[in-house]
Amino acid sequence: MELKPGLSALVTGGASGIGKALCIALARKGLFVTVIDLSEENGREVVSLVQKENKHVHQYARVPSAIFIKCDVTNGEDLAAAFRKHVDTFGGLDICINCAGFVNKSLVYDDKSDGTSTWRRAVNVNLVAVIDGTRIAKKPGVIINISSVAGIYPMSYEPVYSGTKGGVVMFTRSLAPLKRYGIRVNVLCPEVLHSGH
């Protein structure tokens, strides 16, 4: 798919790191962008950056060139509502990028909790939300799932993260037959990088 003005993209985890960079890159191509994230402050900042990048393309548009939707991607109903708002605002969805991610700061074998805010959250954000986002997107031209090199090579110091990212790789590769229906699904596996903001 050629990236051209007038197409629209939805990016989960779009308020920081790789997601933020993708939002800005899409804006430079003139795309309408929906930024989905938990951080309202960072999300609104990215929307402002996107609007600055593509203001020359969309200065006469009847809709904003970018919107922010605060959403916990692990809540399937909220995620579906965010997708609906994107479609209602921009008239469709051309590109879905599932980029939200979570790194557990504690070692899974040392974690004495039930995992709700640690390893279980990593599974829900990194894998379950990607499955939900892909399922909800249904028929955009392109779905891009962000995994990690940790999904290809094991990380002994972060096995849950590595496992979830490996799940994203296999899930995405298993969707290759959707190409015959006009749905291209790809996975990106970036190497280790600092993506704080």
Secondary structure, 3 states (H helix, E strand, C coil): CCCCCCCEEEEECCCCHHHHHHHHHHHHCCCEEEEEECCHHHHHHHHHHHHHHHHHHHCCCCCCCEEEEECCCCCHHHHHHHHHHHHHHHCCCCEEEECCCCCCCCCHHHCCCCCCCCHHHHHHHHHHHHHHHHHHHCCCCEEEEECCHHHCCCCCCCHHHHHHHHHHHHHHHHCHHHHHHCCEEEEECCCCCCCCC
